[in-house]
Amino acid sequence: SRPVGARVTLTAGVTAVEEIWDHLKNELGFSEVGFSPVTSGPMTAFNLTGDELLEVFEGMKSLGRRYHREALEGRNIGFSNMHQMMQDLYEGRSKALPCGAGVGMLAVDHSGELNLCHRFTGSDMETFGSVTEGIARDRLSGFIEARADRSGKGCATCRIRNLCSGGCYHESYAHFTDPMKPAYHYCDLMRDWVDFGIGVYGDLIARAPHFFQNVIAPRRANGK
């Protein structure tokens, strides 16, 4: 069977990245654990504060340093945010879009409408078809093409544009009421996170190239 990973949505008051990873990976046995912070949404009680978001990214870097230490010994601790970045860098991937929403997946709401992702269900954001009528491909393609256009956006000159590509659609929608706008409210934290990851990658590729051959490359075979 294929490995099962966990995706953790971090909300207000939930910032203990390493402790959550340890529980899900080492106690419950998930193969990988990834984290997604919530900074914007209609229910403000769930949104991370600026200080909490900083704490989350510091926690991710701390866990990233643990990932780095173990990787030097050829071991994978199952921290998927870090693992995905290592894979993207190793394979030379260049993102035109921030995630697979609308490309690799859509989310069905209670009325059968097709939403860009699960976070858009129940929102006023336009939908892209329904389970009865099928995918509204022209409308969806128009959205994806427009979002991939970086003209006039900060992404056009940002050094991490090909690894970030503007951030979460819903974060932008909730924060700016516009899913086309990059998630400017945490760009600096993202740049710091990617810079950190590039530093780890550079050290691993020089000191432990076998990690990429033995751990990163087989990950694709599992559909990651």
Helices and strands as residue ranges (DSSP letters): E 5-10, H 17-22, I 23-27, E 32-37, G 44-46, H 50-72, H 80-91, E 107-108, E 114-115, G 118-120, E 129-130, E 134-135, H 137-148, G 154-156, H 161-164, H 169-176, G 184-186, H 187-207, H 209-211, I 212-216, H 217-221
